[in-house]
Amino acid sequence: MDKILDIVNGWITAAVASEVLQIKQILLFIFIAGPLALVIWKIREIINFVNEVRNSKLNELQHLLDSHKLSDEVNIV
């Protein structure tokens, strides 16, 4: 991860030095990308939590099904 950040930092430094990018553009990108990354991260956490709850419910139901074997006979009353 550190190598990736070093590469990105080098690209940004080179772009600013050659005046392809301005500091204002970089700051605007950071202020937009930072909160967006946090929102995406939180959404992923929520989805993972919902999946864990669903899986735990399914595991509990499977355990109940395994522990209470049903007979093969069907009684219609």
C-alpha positions as a Markdown table, in Angstrom:
| # | Residue | x | y | z |
|---|---|---|---|---|
| 1 | Met | 0.0 | 0.0 | 0.0 |
| 2 | Asp | 2.9 | 2.4 | 0.8 |
| 3 | Lys | 4.4 | 1.8 | -2.6 |
| 4 | Ile | 1.1 | 2.7 | -4.3 |
| 5 | Leu | 0.9 | 5.9 | -2.3 |
| 6 | Asp | 4.5 | 6.7 | -3.2 |
| 7 | Ile | 3.7 | 6.2 | -6.9 |
| 8 | Val | 0.5 | 8.4 | -6.7 |
| 9 | Asn | 2.4 | 11.0 | -4.7 |
| 10 | Gly | 5.1 | 11.1 | -7.5 |
| 11 | Trp | 2.5 | 11.5 | -10.2 |
| 12 | Ile | 0.8 | 14.3 | -8.4 |
| 13 | Thr | 4.2 | 16.0 | -7.6 |
| 14 | Ala | 5.2 | 15.7 | -11.3 |
| 15 | Ala | 1.9 | 17.0 | -12.5 |
| 16 | Val | 2.0 | 20.0 | -10.2 |
| 17 | Ala | 5.6 | 20.8 | -11.1 |
| 18 | Ser | 4.8 | 20.7 | -14.8 |
| 19 | Glu | 1.7 | 22.9 | -14.2 |
| 20 | Val | -0.7 | 20.2 | -15.6 |
| 21 | Leu | -2.5 | 20.2 | -12.2 |
| 22 | Gln | -3.0 | 23.1 | -9.9 |
| 23 | Ile | -3.1 | 22.8 | -6.1 |
| 24 | Lys | -6.8 | 23.9 | -6.2 |
| 25 | Gln | -7.7 | 20.9 | -8.4 |
| 26 | Ile | -5.9 | 18.5 | -6.1 |
| 27 | Leu | -7.6 | 20.0 | -3.0 |
| 28 | Leu | -11.0 | 19.8 | -4.6 |
| 29 | Phe | -10.3 | 16.2 | -5.6 |
| 30 | Ile | -9.3 | 15.3 | -2.0 |
| 31 | Phe | -12.3 | 17.0 | -0.5 |
| 32 | Ile | -14.6 | 15.1 | -2.9 |
| 33 | Ala | -12.9 | 11.7 | -3.0 |
| 34 | Gly | -12.2 | 11.5 | 0.8 |
| 35 | Pro | -15.9 | 11.7 | 1.9 |
| 36 | Leu | -16.9 | 9.6 | -1.0 |
| 37 | Ala | -14.5 | 6.9 | 0.0 |
| 38 | Leu | -15.8 | 7.0 | 3.6 |
| 39 | Val | -19.4 | 6.6 | 2.3 |
| 40 | Ile | -18.5 | 3.6 | 0.2 |
| 41 | Trp | -16.6 | 2.1 | 3.1 |
| 42 | Lys | -19.6 | 2.5 | 5.4 |
| 43 | Ile | -22.0 | 1.0 | 2.8 |
| 44 | Arg | -19.7 | -2.0 | 2.5 |
| 45 | Glu | -19.7 | -2.4 | 6.3 |
| 46 | Ile | -23.5 | -2.3 | 6.4 |
| 47 | Ile | -23.8 | -4.8 | 3.6 |
| 48 | Asn | -21.3 | -7.2 | 5.3 |
| 49 | Phe | -23.3 | -6.8 | 8.6 |
| 50 | Val | -26.6 | -7.6 | 6.9 |
| 51 | Asn | -25.0 | -10.7 | 5.2 |
| 52 | Glu | -23.6 | -11.9 | 8.5 |
| 53 | Val | -27.0 | -11.5 | 10.2 |
| 54 | Arg | -28.7 | -13.4 | 7.3 |
| 55 | Asn | -26.1 | -16.2 | 7.5 |
| 56 | Ser | -26.4 | -16.5 | 11.2 |
| 57 | Lys | -30.2 | -16.9 | 10.9 |
| 58 | Leu | -29.8 | -19.5 | 8.2 |
| 59 | Asn | -27.3 | -21.4 | 10.3 |
| 60 | Glu | -29.7 | -21.3 | 13.3 |
| 61 | Leu | -32.5 | -22.6 | 11.2 |
| 62 | Gln | -30.3 | -25.3 | 9.7 |
| 63 | His | -29.3 | -26.3 | 13.2 |
| 64 | Leu | -32.9 | -26.5 | 14.3 |
| 65 | Leu | -33.8 | -28.6 | 11.2 |
| 66 | Asp | -30.8 | -31.0 | 11.9 |
| 67 | Ser | -31.6 | -31.4 | 15.6 |
| 68 | His | -35.3 | -32.2 | 15.0 |
| 69 | Lys | -35.6 | -35.0 | 12.5 |
| 70 | Leu | -39.0 | -35.3 | 11.0 |
| 71 | Ser | -40.7 | -38.7 | 10.4 |
| 72 | Asp | -41.3 | -39.9 | 6.9 |
| 73 | Glu | -45.0 | -40.4 | 7.6 |
| 74 | Val | -47.4 | -37.7 | 6.8 |
| 75 | Asn | -50.6 | -37.4 | 8.9 |
| 76 | Ile | -53.5 | -35.5 | 7.4 |
| 77 | Val | -56.1 | -34.6 | 9.9 |
